[in-house]
Amino acid sequence: MYKIPIIKSEHGLYKELSSEYMEDALFWQGMWVTSYQKNFYVDCTTIEISSIEEFYELLSELDKMPNEAIMRAIAGEGELTNVTRRTTGEDAPFSDGKINWVCIDLDSCDLPEGIIEEEIPEFCMYYFPEYFHNVSYVAQFSNRAGFDGWKQAKMHYWFLLDEGVTNDELKRWQTHNKQFDPSVFKTVQPIYTSAPKQSGSLKELEVVKQRVRFYKKEKDTVHIDIPEESLMSAAAMNGEYSESNYNNGEKFMRFIDQITTSGAHEYTKSAVASYYTKYGVNCDWNHFKNVVLARMQAVGHPRANMQTVNDEVEGLLIWARRVGQPHNHLPYDQWILQEGNNSHTATVAKLLNKYREKK
């Protein structure tokens, strides 16, 4: 069984979007957005579900309940009434521990021009490690989804796990997957599930047609590969770390050398980030791809071919250019001029075409 703590507050657990000023609101992209962090005292009931289909039904119901939300935590026994959202102290109502479900927040990844709402959840699976791709999930558009004209993805993805992981383990996993927002891995952080309340001139605006969607795949649970520790920490413990070693231009090879027959994505991703951080606009991606391919062939990886490497690296470039901070990077407008075209947009568009070809 999967235990889902549902918290409730009379103050409401939803986001209010308005074109007009409201007290205690933040101005965001032409809209005022109320804060919902005042809910220190909540009631909590733990719901048990047995399948991903039941998870979808639960999330569909919570979409209509502005006073309720989910918390990724282990809640105390029985009904909890008027308790604080804390994990410290002998009588703490919540704690971290091995939890066998997860919400993953994809908040700021570029979408190609012309994509439609129905295509976004599956298209955005390109941003996930490969072991997620054949797993059933519930997709939920975030409160701000669509208000930018579908320029960026703002999604919550809900999965059931084959074994429990702690929030601290997920935070460590996120350090290798920086396209995801780690805030949903805080034990006392509510994961807001209801549709936003729109007021002012936004009141009648329909941005998202169907906020919660279910996608059935080959498997119903996923095994999340949690890194035991950061690679830099491991090297330091072994006496291998020095500032010069990690800044001599070859750090990316340390990640590539860890590619095995059973794992390529995570280390390729780390290598992309390292290579891009060091060389910026001077990256030779053809050289990089050939190095990755040579390593995959050397260890006998079952998908060791250039098409696989092309797909993997081009997809990761979207992420690297968004989160990376190259030491020698030109200002964005100069970079576009030097590149000759918006290769970032072209890469995203290419992924969309691949997704459509698979359908």
WOHU-V46902 format. One record per pair of residues at least 6 apart in sequence whose C-alpha atoms are under 7 Angstrom apart, sorted by the first residue. I is the first residue (numbers start at 1). GAP is how many residues later the second one is. If there is no record, write none. Layout:
BEGIN
{{I	GAP} {I	GAP}}
END
This chain:
BEGIN
{{1	47} {1	48} {1	49} {2	46} {2	47} {2	48} {2	98} {3	43} {3	44} {3	45} {3	46} {4	42} {4	43} {4	44} {5	39} {5	40} {5	41} {5	42} {5	65} {5	66} {5	68} {5	70} {6	38} {6	39} {6	40} {6	41} {6	62} {6	63} {6	64} {6	65} {7	35} {7	36} {7	37} {7	38} {7	61} {7	62} {7	63} {7	64} {8	34} {8	35} {8	36} {8	59} {8	60} {8	61} {9	30} {9	33} {9	34} {9	58} {9	59} {10	57} {11	28} {12	54} {12	55} {13	23} {13	53} {13	54} {13	55} {13	56} {13	179} {14	22} {14	52} {14	178} {14	180} {14	181} {14	182} {15	18} {15	19} {15	21} {15	128} {15	181} {15	182} {16	17} {16	18} {16	180} {16	181} {16	182} {17	14} {17	15} {17	16} {17	17} {17	179} {17	180} {17	181} {17	182} {18	13} {18	14} {18	15} {18	180} {18	181} {18	182} {18	184} {19	11} {19	12} {19	13} {19	181} {19	182} {19	183} {20	12} {20	180} {21	11} {22	10} {24	10} {24	11} {25	7} {25	8} {25	9} {25	10} {26	6} {26	7} {26	8} {27	6} {40	44} {40	45} {41	41} {41	42} {41	43} {41	44} {42	39} {42	40} {42	41} {42	42} {43	37} {43	38} {43	39} {43	40} {44	35} {44	36} {44	37} {45	34} {45	35} {49	6} {52	108} {52	168} {56	82} {56	158} {60	152} {62	6} {62	131} {62	132} {63	130} {63	131} {63	132} {64	130} {64	131} {65	129} {66	128} {69	121} {69	122} {69	123} {69	124} {70	120} {70	121} {70	122} {71	117} {71	118} {71	119} {71	120} {72	115} {73	21} {73	22} {73	23} {73	114} {74	20} {74	21} {74	22} {74	23} {75	18} {75	19} {75	20} {76	17} {76	18} {83	10} {85	103} {86	6} {86	7} {86	8} {86	102} {87	6} {87	7} {87	8} {95	92} {96	70} {96	71} {96	91} {97	69} {98	66} {98	67} {98	68} {99	65} {99	66} {99	67} {100	60} {100	61} {100	62} {100	63} {100	64} {100	65} {101	58} {101	59} {101	60} {102	56} {102	57} {102	58} {103	53} {103	54} {103	55} {103	56} {103	81} {104	52} {104	53} {104	54} {104	76} {105	50} {105	51} {105	52} {105	75} {105	76} {106	47} {106	48} {106	49} {106	50} {106	73} {106	74} {106	75} {107	46} {107	47} {107	48} {107	73} {107	74} {108	44} {108	45} {108	46} {109	43} {109	44} {110	41} {110	42} {110	43} {111	39} {111	40} {111	41} {111	42} {111	237} {112	233} {112	236} {112	237} {112	240} {121	18} {123	229} {123	232} {125	8} {126	189} {129	136} {130	135} {132	90} {134	83} {134	84} {134	85} {135	82} {135	83} {135	84} {135	85} {135	86} {135	87} {136	79} {136	80} {136	81} {136	83} {136	84} {137	20} {137	21} {137	22} {137	77} {137	78} {137	79} {138	19} {138	20} {138	21} {138	74} {138	75} {138	76} {138	77} {139	16} {139	17} {139	18} {139	19} {139	73} {139	74} {139	75} {140	15} {140	16} {140	17} {140	71} {140	72} {140	73} {141	13} {141	14} {141	15} {141	70} {141	71} {142	12} {142	13} {142	14} {143	52} {143	53} {144	10} {145	8} {145	9} {146	61} {146	62} {147	60} {159	62} {160	60} {160	61} {160	62} {161	60} {161	61} {161	62} {162	59} {162	60} {162	61} {163	60} {167	18} {167	19} {167	20} {169	57} {170	15} {171	11} {171	14} {172	55} {173	53} {173	54} {174	6} {174	8} {176	94} {179	140} {184	7} {235	6} {249	29} {251	23} {252	19} {252	22} {252	23} {253	18} {255	12} {255	13} {255	15} {255	16} {256	11} {256	12} {256	15} {256	36} {258	9} {259	8} {259	37} {260	39} {260	41} {261	38} {261	39} {261	40} {261	41} {269	47} {273	47} {273	51} {276	7} {276	50} {277	47} {277	48} {277	49} {277	50} {278	48} {278	49} {279	47} {279	49} {280	46} {280	48} {280	49} {281	48} {289	20} {293	11} {293	12} {293	13} {293	16} {296	8} {297	7} {314	33} {318	26} {336	6}}
END
